[in-house]
Amino acid sequence: MNLIERVKNILLTPAAEWEKIKSETYTPADLFTKYAMFLAAIPAVAGFIGYGIVGVSFGFGTFRVPIGSSLTWAVLTYVFAVAGAYLFAFILDALAPSFGGSKDLGAAMKIVFFSMTAGWVGGILFIIPSLTTLAMLVGIYGLYILYLGIKALKDIPADKLIGYIVVSIIANAIIIFLAQFLVRSIVFGGSMRMGL
């Protein structure tokens, strides 16, 4: 797999790219070492630079997260991003029979890891903390990519597809919320300062 080509194609022509991905086989280790290992680092490294070095300006000064806290935040963000993707894949696969589909963990992992591309790449905007909201909006494009991936790789009946996607998105939102809560609690002692 060519990382740059896959990222470009999944972002610009996702429907066609899912057709290619459909016939490809990856182990969970392949998805990590050939794809997620690099892309999941983008928001973590950009956030470290943005909040720890660039800082957030409030008009009366610039606030920077201390380097130690910023580094801890980056490492935990990276670990939870990858762990959360694996957890989401297991949940996506476990939900399939409830919506008339069959279990296929390999397909679920491909769907999750490749649909996370938009959020991971959009995380580069964390370098400028004031663009954090824009980065999150870019990540929402991943929901469309997720929809196309589920449609292409999972055999969910058409009448149950939307329900499956909605429940999947809710499950992923819960995973993201819990991961962010844990990172904030660990790094800032439970404080929700800065929206990091």
Protein Blocks (a to p, Z undefined) as FASTA:
>chain_A
ZZklmmmmmmmmmmlmmmmmmmpccdfklmmmmmmmmmmmmmmmmmmmmmmmnopaehja
ccdddfklmmmmmmmmmmmmmmmmmmmmmmmmmmmmmnopacdfklmmmmmmmmmmmmmm
mmmmmmpmmlmmmmmmmmmmmmmmmmmmmmmmpccdfklmmmmmmmmmmmmmmmmmmmmm
mmmmmmnnopaghhZZ
